[in-house]
């Protein structure tokens, strides 16, 4: 077992959380900056129609990310526990399965989406004036679906063995390269929305190659030796079962984006869709550091649960909840105090400034509850508790948010769309709190039954 994996069971929880969360935090921060910068260049180089087109294309991106998360997080959970239990061969076997699952699924998704691209773009809520922009963006993005899915899934695998710095560098390399290429392609080469897609494709390919070099270098606890095409259906089922909540959560994000685009089209039109694009970028940026904390927690929880060090599991979770909640409160304060300043980063269009600031203030009204929700979902995935994690993943996006999106606009019009988000957060937080209270009692009294 490599040194970085052994330290998951030996180092102090505080220093471990710092060592694993800070690189994840930095990586997430840079990725968040990429999303911000990408939207800025599209807004300045293409206009509000380009920003609206990014919102229309978002569901497809979410599906790609959902597949990567399903295989990556599911595999990472099993690998962490296998390494903790000293089962190196099992960890390698899971790693090889994840590689084949990623390649096959991403190729199938790209082919199907290409075939049905026109009707899909329309289904996603594109108005006639946005349709071609969204189609141009997606046609190029789909060419790099294998790279994006591979890089994201393998980053989770790298974290599972405690090597957070490599995962961080992967995100930084891709994001920085993307930020450099965006203005060159969009404005310098006058490629418009296609330029943004090409920049993304190239950056993702470089990130995927970087990770492949790492695994071939011998620095990983895992090895590519013995890799051959073989699908172990039982093992693949276990990977999918644990990662499926992440797939549902992100896929639900895709469904929610479609529902939001449709309701915005009905109650606000193209400018409202553009406002959602800006508000969504800001919200994603605010939440990304919390994801970094959760990603730092998961390998610690998985490894120590596998090695039966339950007190270390409890310490890691408590520390993660505190850190994530503090970050949520900071995000809430920034958004509520400076919404105009945040939106002005993206655009000088006065109507978009007004609509975007109004939207982001309402969408993040319940931001203080988000950190707890994210840590809660990440905990049960790390423990391999697929059913509980599945319920948590469904709660906000499907059970709470979609019904609210369909009901509230009938009473409050466009504002009803925005208010659906904080109300869904409150509902999901309540359920997570109830589940966690039951888990804590079990963990202290009879931890092996949790």
Secondary structure, 3 states (H helix, E strand, C coil): CCHHHHHHHCCCHHHHHHHHHHHHHHHHHHHHHHHHHHHHHHHHHCCHHHHHHHHHHHHHHHHHHHHHHHHHHHHHHHHHHHHHCCCHHHHHHHHHHHHHHHHHHHHHHHHHHHHCHHHHHHHCCCCHHHHHHHHHHHHHHHHHHHHHHHHHHHHHHHHHCCCHHHHHHHHHHHHHHHHHHHHHHHHHCCCCHHHHHHHHHHHHHHHHHHHHHHHHCCCCCCCCCCCCCCCCHHHHHHHHHHHHHHHHHHHHHHHHHHHHHHHHHHHCCHHHHHHHHHHHHHHHHHHHHHHHHHHHHHHHHHHHHHCCCHHHHHHHHHHHHHHHHHHHHHHHHHHHHCHHHHHHCCCCCHHHHHHHHHHHHHHCCCHHHHHHHHHHHHHHHHCCCHHHHHHHHHHHHHHHHHHHHHHCHHHHCHHHHHHHHHHHHHHHHHHHHHHHHHHHHHHHHHHHHC
